Amino acid sequence: MSPLLAGLTWLLVFQSAGEALVRLAGVPIPGPVAGMALLTVALLVRGGAPAAMSVAADGLARHLSLLFVPAGVGVMLHAARLASEWLPIVVALGVSTVLAIAATALTFQWLVARQRGSVVDEAQ
Amino acid sequence: MSGAAQPFFELWVYLAATPLAGLALTLVMYAAGWWCYARSGMHPLANPVLIAVALIVSLLLATGTAYQTYFDGAQFVHFLLGPAVVGLAVPLVREWGSVRRLALPIAGALAVGSLVALSSVVGLAALLGASPATILSLAPKSVTTPIAMGVAEKLGGLPALAAVFAVTTGVLGAAIGKYVLDACRVRDWRARGFALGLAAHGIGTARAFQVNADAGAYAGLAFGLHGLLAAILMPLGYWLWTGLAS
């Protein structure tokens, strides 16, 4: 079996396992997210991803944005709502996206610097 | 419709009714979007999703083709979001050593970022007078499309509208992320990637992977964690909120 096909098969197997798990447990988590968690645990136990899986996963990750095109085209269904509420939508989406990026990056950077600072203190 | 154009019109009607047309259109227009993106030197504003969506919507409107007809074919591409989300485990495990060392920054940035993303969009939309259905569909805008649709449905928003807001946010974050991060003077690739993945989910993650491998891995991590957190906490939080309010 080609690495790409083998890798894709494994991803679909873990997605199915994730779907089955959330159904059986009755939790409101999307199946693929549960599948990702299961695969993470499996790969950590195994000590890394097999080459075939890396080929498929990296291939999908590199063209992740293609997969959002069909949902994005759905914008044509909501033209009326978007036309009547464009101001709150545009302002809320724009400002919130800027704030979320800035807050996340600055928190991450601040906590890394703090952690590094405390490691240096302990070394002295 | 008459004369010489008639056979072509009939051909289009025939092709548009098969899944082939929607699928081929998605890939061809994405290829066109990618070509523009590559030609611009991967400029963040020349986002391939934005270009592809604009081209496809124009074509569908010009030919009077319904979205559902298009989606019958395009759903095969949409479906691959599932295995792609599962596959994010691979870069995550590859980076596991540094992820463990940075557990505190990751948890802190996830908590602060997801709260800011949610509260600012809901607060601003409510303040500017958006309707309740729009506000509830905006709430999961920074979470990846399939999860945003599921969350919006649980909150009483409109899943298809939530998908559009999520894609718009992803395109926006991928386009302006660089400028926001430069203005904040954040140079660490891991922090930059994590912020893009958290605020702009899969589209931000794709952009991060194109710029830097470390940024991509941390974007994928943020994208997965935020999706997981939102899927669990947003319906629960809304349930508590409405319970307390009534």
HADDOCK unambig.tbl for C-alpha pairs under 7 A between the chains (distance, minus, plus):
assign (segid A and resid 11 and name CA) (segid B and resid 83 and name CA) 5.35 0.50 0.50
assign (segid A and resid 11 and name CA) (segid B and resid 86 and name CA) 6.15 0.50 0.50
assign (segid A and resid 11 and name CA) (segid B and resid 87 and name CA) 6.28 0.50 0.50
assign (segid A and resid 12 and name CA) (segid B and resid 83 and name CA) 5.81 0.50 0.50
assign (segid A and resid 15 and name CA) (segid B and resid 82 and name CA) 6.95 0.50 0.50
assign (segid A and resid 15 and name CA) (segid B and resid 83 and name CA) 6.37 0.50 0.50
assign (segid A and resid 15 and name CA) (segid B and resid 86 and name CA) 6.34 0.50 0.50
assign (segid A and resid 28 and name CA) (segid B and resid 231 and name CA) 6.70 0.50 0.50
assign (segid A and resid 28 and name CA) (segid B and resid 232 and name CA) 6.52 0.50 0.50
assign (segid A and resid 29 and name CA) (segid B and resid 231 and name CA) 5.31 0.50 0.50
assign (segid A and resid 29 and name CA) (segid B and resid 232 and name CA) 6.17 0.50 0.50
assign (segid A and resid 30 and name CA) (segid B and resid 147 and name CA) 6.29 0.50 0.50
assign (segid A and resid 32 and name CA) (segid B and resid 82 and name CA) 5.26 0.50 0.50
assign (segid A and resid 32 and name CA) (segid B and resid 83 and name CA) 6.90 0.50 0.50
assign (segid A and resid 32 and name CA) (segid B and resid 85 and name CA) 5.97 0.50 0.50
assign (segid A and resid 32 and name CA) (segid B and resid 86 and name CA) 5.55 0.50 0.50
assign (segid A and resid 33 and name CA) (segid B and resid 85 and name CA) 6.62 0.50 0.50
assign (segid A and resid 33 and name CA) (segid B and resid 86 and name CA) 6.54 0.50 0.50
assign (segid A and resid 33 and name CA) (segid B and resid 224 and name CA) 6.99 0.50 0.50
assign (segid A and resid 33 and name CA) (segid B and resid 228 and name CA) 6.31 0.50 0.50
assign (segid A and resid 35 and name CA) (segid B and resid 86 and name CA) 5.47 0.50 0.50
assign (segid A and resid 36 and name CA) (segid B and resid 85 and name CA) 6.50 0.50 0.50
assign (segid A and resid 36 and name CA) (segid B and resid 86 and name CA) 4.00 0.50 0.50
assign (segid A and resid 36 and name CA) (segid B and resid 87 and name CA) 6.67 0.50 0.50
assign (segid A and resid 36 and name CA) (segid B and resid 88 and name CA) 6.70 0.50 0.50
assign (segid A and resid 36 and name CA) (segid B and resid 89 and name CA) 5.49 0.50 0.50
assign (segid A and resid 39 and name CA) (segid B and resid 89 and name CA) 6.11 0.50 0.50
assign (segid A and resid 40 and name CA) (segid B and resid 89 and name CA) 4.93 0.50 0.50
assign (segid A and resid 40 and name CA) (segid B and resid 93 and name CA) 6.42 0.50 0.50
assign (segid A and resid 43 and name CA) (segid B and resid 93 and name CA) 6.83 0.50 0.50
assign (segid A and resid 44 and name CA) (segid B and resid 93 and name CA) 6.54 0.50 0.50
assign (segid A and resid 48 and name CA) (segid B and resid 93 and name CA) 6.49 0.50 0.50
assign (segid A and resid 48 and name CA) (segid B and resid 94 and name CA) 6.76 0.50 0.50
assign (segid A and resid 49 and name CA) (segid B and resid 90 and name CA) 6.24 0.50 0.50
assign (segid A and resid 54 and name CA) (segid B and resid 90 and name CA) 6.43 0.50 0.50
assign (segid A and resid 57 and name CA) (segid B and resid 84 and name CA) 6.52 0.50 0.50
assign (segid A and resid 57 and name CA) (segid B and resid 87 and name CA) 4.59 0.50 0.50
assign (segid A and resid 57 and name CA) (segid B and resid 88 and name CA) 6.82 0.50 0.50
assign (segid A and resid 57 and name CA) (segid B and resid 90 and name CA) 6.68 0.50 0.50
assign (segid A and resid 60 and name CA) (segid B and resid 84 and name CA) 5.51 0.50 0.50
assign (segid A and resid 61 and name CA) (segid B and resid 84 and name CA) 6.38 0.50 0.50
assign (segid A and resid 61 and name CA) (segid B and resid 206 and name CA) 6.46 0.50 0.50
assign (segid A and resid 62 and name CA) (segid B and resid 206 and name CA) 5.84 0.50 0.50
assign (segid A and resid 62 and name CA) (segid B and resid 209 and name CA) 6.51 0.50 0.50
assign (segid A and resid 63 and name CA) (segid B and resid 206 and name CA) 6.64 0.50 0.50
assign (segid A and resid 64 and name CA) (segid B and resid 202 and name CA) 6.28 0.50 0.50
assign (segid A and resid 64 and name CA) (segid B and resid 203 and name CA) 6.72 0.50 0.50
assign (segid A and resid 64 and name CA) (segid B and resid 206 and name CA) 5.62 0.50 0.50
assign (segid A and resid 65 and name CA) (segid B and resid 49 and name CA) 6.28 0.50 0.50
assign (segid A and resid 65 and name CA) (segid B and resid 202 and name CA) 6.61 0.50 0.50
assign (segid A and resid 65 and name CA) (segid B and resid 203 and name CA) 5.00 0.50 0.50
assign (segid A and resid 65 and name CA) (segid B and resid 206 and name CA) 5.93 0.50 0.50
assign (segid A and resid 66 and name CA) (segid B and resid 30 and name CA) 6.52 0.50 0.50
assign (segid A and resid 66 and name CA) (segid B and resid 49 and name CA) 6.59 0.50 0.50
assign (segid A and resid 67 and name CA) (segid B and resid 77 and name CA) 5.57 0.50 0.50
assign (segid A and resid 67 and name CA) (segid B and resid 78 and name CA) 5.35 0.50 0.50
assign (segid A and resid 67 and name CA) (segid B and resid 80 and name CA) 6.66 0.50 0.50
assign (segid A and resid 67 and name CA) (segid B and resid 81 and name CA) 5.96 0.50 0.50
assign (segid A and resid 68 and name CA) (segid B and resid 78 and name CA) 6.69 0.50 0.50
assign (segid A and resid 68 and name CA) (segid B and resid 167 and name CA) 6.63 0.50 0.50
assign (segid A and resid 69 and name CA) (segid B and resid 49 and name CA) 5.93 0.50 0.50
assign (segid A and resid 69 and name CA) (segid B and resid 52 and name CA) 6.93 0.50 0.50
assign (segid A and resid 69 and name CA) (segid B and resid 53 and name CA) 6.03 0.50 0.50
assign (segid A and resid 70 and name CA) (segid B and resid 71 and name CA) 6.66 0.50 0.50
assign (segid A and resid 70 and name CA) (segid B and resid 74 and name CA) 5.74 0.50 0.50
assign (segid A and resid 70 and name CA) (segid B and resid 75 and name CA) 6.97 0.50 0.50
assign (segid A and resid 70 and name CA) (segid B and resid 78 and name CA) 6.09 0.50 0.50
assign (segid A and resid 71 and name CA) (segid B and resid 163 and name CA) 6.06 0.50 0.50
assign (segid A and resid 71 and name CA) (segid B and resid 164 and name CA) 6.42 0.50 0.50
assign (segid A and resid 72 and name CA) (segid B and resid 53 and name CA) 6.17 0.50 0.50
assign (segid A and resid 72 and name CA) (segid B and resid 164 and name CA) 5.35 0.50 0.50
assign (segid A and resid 72 and name CA) (segid B and resid 167 and name CA) 5.65 0.50 0.50
assign (segid A and resid 73 and name CA) (segid B and resid 53 and name CA) 5.34 0.50 0.50
assign (segid A and resid 73 and name CA) (segid B and resid 56 and name CA) 6.98 0.50 0.50
assign (segid A and resid 73 and name CA) (segid B and resid 57 and name CA) 6.03 0.50 0.50
assign (segid A and resid 74 and name CA) (segid B and resid 67 and name CA) 6.79 0.50 0.50
assign (segid A and resid 74 and name CA) (segid B and resid 164 and name CA) 6.33 0.50 0.50
assign (segid A and resid 75 and name CA) (segid B and resid 164 and name CA) 5.64 0.50 0.50
assign (segid A and resid 76 and name CA) (segid B and resid 57 and name CA) 6.69 0.50 0.50
assign (segid A and resid 78 and name CA) (segid B and resid 161 and name CA) 6.99 0.50 0.50
assign (segid A and resid 85 and name CA) (segid B and resid 130 and name CA) 6.32 0.50 0.50
assign (segid A and resid 88 and name CA) (segid B and resid 125 and name CA) 5.04 0.50 0.50
assign (segid A and resid 88 and name CA) (segid B and resid 128 and name CA) 5.19 0.50 0.50
assign (segid A and resid 88 and name CA) (segid B and resid 129 and name CA) 6.79 0.50 0.50
assign (segid A and resid 88 and name CA) (segid B and resid 130 and name CA) 5.89 0.50 0.50
assign (segid A and resid 89 and name CA) (segid B and resid 125 and name CA) 6.47 0.50 0.50
assign (segid A and resid 92 and name CA) (segid B and resid 121 and name CA) 4.93 0.50 0.50
assign (segid A and resid 92 and name CA) (segid B and resid 124 and name CA) 5.20 0.50 0.50
assign (segid A and resid 92 and name CA) (segid B and resid 125 and name CA) 5.42 0.50 0.50
assign (segid A and resid 93 and name CA) (segid B and resid 121 and name CA) 6.24 0.50 0.50
assign (segid A and resid 93 and name CA) (segid B and resid 169 and name CA) 6.54 0.50 0.50
assign (segid A and resid 96 and name CA) (segid B and resid 117 and name CA) 5.80 0.50 0.50
assign (segid A and resid 96 and name CA) (segid B and resid 120 and name CA) 5.29 0.50 0.50
assign (segid A and resid 96 and name CA) (segid B and resid 121 and name CA) 5.25 0.50 0.50
assign (segid A and resid 97 and name CA) (segid B and resid 117 and name CA) 6.80 0.50 0.50
assign (segid A and resid 97 and name CA) (segid B and resid 169 and name CA) 6.84 0.50 0.50
assign (segid A and resid 97 and name CA) (segid B and resid 173 and name CA) 6.23 0.50 0.50
assign (segid A and resid 97 and name CA) (segid B and resid 199 and name CA) 6.19 0.50 0.50
assign (segid A and resid 98 and name CA) (segid B and resid 180 and name CA) 6.60 0.50 0.50
assign (segid A and resid 99 and name CA) (segid B and resid 116 and name CA) 6.93 0.50 0.50
assign (segid A and resid 100 and name CA) (segid B and resid 113 and name CA) 5.40 0.50 0.50
assign (segid A and resid 100 and name CA) (segid B and resid 116 and name CA) 5.61 0.50 0.50
assign (segid A and resid 100 and name CA) (segid B and resid 117 and name CA) 4.89 0.50 0.50
assign (segid A and resid 100 and name CA) (segid B and resid 199 and name CA) 5.68 0.50 0.50
assign (segid A and resid 101 and name CA) (segid B and resid 177 and name CA) 6.86 0.50 0.50
assign (segid A and resid 101 and name CA) (segid B and resid 195 and name CA) 4.98 0.50 0.50
assign (segid A and resid 101 and name CA) (segid B and resid 196 and name CA) 6.32 0.50 0.50
assign (segid A and resid 101 and name CA) (segid B and resid 199 and name CA) 5.68 0.50 0.50
assign (segid A and resid 102 and name CA) (segid B and resid 180 and name CA) 6.53 0.50 0.50
assign (segid A and resid 102 and name CA) (segid B and resid 181 and name CA) 6.57 0.50 0.50
assign (segid A and resid 102 and name CA) (segid B and resid 184 and name CA) 6.74 0.50 0.50
assign (segid A and resid 103 and name CA) (segid B and resid 112 and name CA) 6.84 0.50 0.50
assign (segid A and resid 103 and name CA) (segid B and resid 113 and name CA) 5.76 0.50 0.50
assign (segid A and resid 104 and name CA) (segid B and resid 109 and name CA) 4.93 0.50 0.50
assign (segid A and resid 104 and name CA) (segid B and resid 110 and name CA) 6.96 0.50 0.50
assign (segid A and resid 104 and name CA) (segid B and resid 112 and name CA) 6.42 0.50 0.50
assign (segid A and resid 104 and name CA) (segid B and resid 113 and name CA) 4.51 0.50 0.50
assign (segid A and resid 104 and name CA) (segid B and resid 195 and name CA) 5.14 0.50 0.50
assign (segid A and resid 105 and name CA) (segid B and resid 186 and name CA) 6.80 0.50 0.50
assign (segid A and resid 105 and name CA) (segid B and resid 191 and name CA) 5.09 0.50 0.50
assign (segid A and resid 105 and name CA) (segid B and resid 192 and name CA) 5.94 0.50 0.50
assign (segid A and resid 105 and name CA) (segid B and resid 195 and name CA) 5.08 0.50 0.50
assign (segid A and resid 106 and name CA) (segid B and resid 186 and name CA) 7.00 0.50 0.50
assign (segid A and resid 107 and name CA) (segid B and resid 108 and name CA) 6.80 0.50 0.50
assign (segid A and resid 107 and name CA) (segid B and resid 109 and name CA) 5.20 0.50 0.50
assign (segid A and resid 108 and name CA) (segid B and resid 105 and name CA) 4.93 0.50 0.50
assign (segid A and resid 108 and name CA) (segid B and resid 106 and name CA) 6.55 0.50 0.50
assign (segid A and resid 108 and name CA) (segid B and resid 108 and name CA) 6.96 0.50 0.50
assign (segid A and resid 108 and name CA) (segid B and resid 109 and name CA) 5.06 0.50 0.50
assign (segid A and resid 108 and name CA) (segid B and resid 191 and name CA) 5.68 0.50 0.50
assign (segid A and resid 109 and name CA) (segid B and resid 191 and name CA) 6.08 0.50 0.50
assign (segid A and resid 111 and name CA) (segid B and resid 105 and name CA) 4.97 0.50 0.50
assign (segid A and resid 112 and name CA) (segid B and resid 105 and name CA) 5.86 0.50 0.50
